[in-house]
């Protein structure tokens, strides 16, 4: 439940922080299953939040790679596939 709530808060924060370049992202359902550079809003507890990208065969693959990089106190929330 806590992970769900933190994810929902992160999604809301990510939506608020969308900027001009982020609007060029493909955030469709189909984009989640495509290979390429995926952009994430990295939501952290006890550290600064950030936007980061990761390469992956799918959104889940890229998210797992980025999650391993950012550590246990942060969680990457998918924003879209970089065009």
VEXDREN-73287 format. One record per residue (C-alpha): chain; x, y, z. Coordinates in pm, 1 decimal, padded with zeros to 6 digits, always signed. Layout:
N
mol, x, y, z
A, X, Y, Z
...
This chain:
83
mol, x, y, z
A, +00000.0, +00000.0, +00000.0
A, +00282.9, +00240.0, +00086.1
A, +00452.8, +00176.0, -00248.3
A, +00123.3, +00242.2, -00428.8
A, +00071.7, +00570.6, -00244.4
A, +00429.6, +00682.5, -00304.9
A, +00391.5, +00593.2, -00672.4
A, +00067.8, +00789.8, -00697.0
A, +00230.4, +01090.3, -00530.3
A, +00524.9, +01060.7, -00765.8
A, +00296.6, +01046.3, -01069.0
A, +00118.8, +01359.0, -00952.4
A, +00449.4, +01536.0, -00892.8
A, +00575.7, +01426.0, -01233.8
A, +00263.8, +01557.5, -01404.5
A, +00306.2, +01894.4, -01234.6
A, +00671.3, +01918.7, -01335.3
A, +00621.2, +01857.4, -01707.5
A, +00820.5, +02105.3, -01909.1
A, +00844.9, +02190.3, -02279.8
A, +01089.0, +01909.5, -02372.0
A, +00886.5, +01654.4, -02176.5
A, +00582.4, +01730.9, -02391.6
A, +00766.8, +01574.0, -02688.7
A, +00764.5, +01235.8, -02513.5
A, +00551.7, +00947.8, -02638.4
A, +00357.8, +00841.0, -02329.5
A, +00113.0, +00606.9, -02504.7
A, +00050.3, +00248.2, -02392.2
A, +00233.3, +00129.5, -02703.3
A, +00544.7, +00330.4, -02611.1
A, +00580.2, +00133.4, -02286.8
A, +00660.3, -00181.4, -02483.3
A, +00909.2, -00020.1, -02722.9
A, +01287.5, -00029.5, -02701.2
A, +01476.1, +00296.4, -02668.0
A, +01545.8, +00579.7, -02427.6
A, +01276.1, +00610.9, -02163.3
A, +01241.9, +00918.8, -01943.1
A, +01153.4, +00890.7, -01574.5
A, +01072.8, +01125.3, -01289.7
A, +01281.9, +00983.5, -01004.7
A, +01094.0, +01036.6, -00678.9
A, +01309.6, +01008.7, -00366.2
A, +01263.9, +01014.1, +00008.5
A, +01545.9, +01188.4, +00189.5
A, +01709.1, +01305.3, -00135.2
A, +01637.6, +01539.4, -00423.2
A, +01396.5, +01427.6, -00694.6
A, +01516.5, +01441.0, -01055.3
A, +01436.7, +01354.2, -01415.0
A, +01657.0, +01085.5, -01568.8
A, +01664.2, +00866.4, -01876.1
A, +01751.8, +00500.7, -01918.2
A, +01788.5, +00269.1, -02216.9
A, +01581.7, -00046.5, -02222.3
A, +01404.3, -00306.5, -02433.5
A, +01079.9, -00192.9, -02267.0
A, +00970.6, +00057.8, -02004.8
A, +00997.3, -00212.2, -01736.5
A, +01352.8, -00300.2, -01841.9
A, +01464.2, +00063.6, -01839.1
A, +01288.1, +00122.5, -01505.6
A, +01459.0, -00177.5, -01345.0
A, +01801.1, -00058.6, -01465.2
A, +01740.4, +00292.8, -01335.3
A, +01596.0, +00166.3, -01004.3
A, +01915.3, -00034.4, -00947.2
A, +02119.5, +00282.2, -01010.1
A, +01926.0, +00523.0, -00787.3
A, +01902.2, +00298.1, -00481.5
A, +01636.8, +00196.7, -00230.8
A, +01518.0, +00543.9, -00130.7
A, +01418.8, +00646.3, -00486.5
A, +01170.6, +00514.9, -00740.3
A, +01163.2, +00597.5, -01114.1
A, +00818.7, +00683.8, -01249.3
A, +00783.4, +00653.4, -01624.9
A, +00708.4, +00970.7, -01819.1
A, +00748.0, +00847.8, -02174.1
A, +00964.9, +00727.5, -02457.6
A, +01205.5, +00993.2, -02582.0
A, +01138.5, +01066.9, -02949.0
